[in-house]
Amino acid sequence: MEAIEHPSPLVAIINNVIAGLGLHVVVPDHMVFVGLITLFILFIGLAVRSQLSVDNPGKLQIILEDTVSFLVGVLEDNMGPKGRKYLPLLGTLFVFILIGNLMGQIPGLGSPTSNINVPFACALTLWLYYHYQGVKAHGPLSYLKHFAVMPGVPIVMAPMIFVIEIISHLSRVLSLTLRLFGNIFGEHLVVLILASIVPFIAPLPIQFLGLIVGPLQAFIFLILGAIYLTAATHVDDHGDDFSPEHAASH
């Protein structure tokens, strides 16, 4: 794999600047791209903040408002009215993963999500967050009880059910990580292989497919996050919680 990779000029420049400062640190590609995404989102946020207008919104503000409306709609369709309050984390993960997936289509850049450490960090963040919200909604003991006691299951099976549920929840980190990493890394690997055989022309169909796979994987991550949060925070006696009737209406 290393033999057919094309180093990013941006990464080389940043590492040369760091070396020129006398620091013996080599920043890996994926960390440079993560930092670039962070700066990009920060820049967009500051640019919109300085030009916010209710009566005469700019094009960028309209685009961001439509994006937020889309995300809120997806969360409320999957979680009910409470979905909106989870927008900050789930929305941020969606935007970060979306940009990260598509960065690889830009010459000279790469997708940080094609490095397994980045998908793992996103998956672990979501995993910790939905468990935190579950404990916050039910209390520590009641939340743990959900892992062992299930409707219709004999209480004597609680210890076995508890172990199975713990394994199931731990495997979610692995499945979220490998799904995102495998799709993005696989697409870039095929492009690199084809480019080494027939440059410019052969990789184009796969790169076009990447424009579909990137947003799709970000959307899947968002939906799975909503599902996990719904299961973790669902309270039967709260009328505003997500219900099967609400799901049927959508």
Buried (B, 14 or more C-beta within 10 A) or exposed (E): EEEEEEEBEBBEEBBEEBEEEEEEEEBEBBBBBBEBBEEEBEEBEEEBEEEEEEEEBEEEBEEBEEBEEEBBEBBBBBBBEBBBEBBEBBBBBBBBBBBBBBBBBEEEBBBBBBBBBBBBBBBEBBBEBBBEBBBEBBEEEEBBBBBBEBEEEEEEEBEEBBEEBEEEBEEBBEEBBBBBBBBBBEBBBBBBBBBEEEEEEBBEEBBEEBEEBBBEBBBBBBBBBBEBBBEBBBEEEEEEBBBEEBEEEE
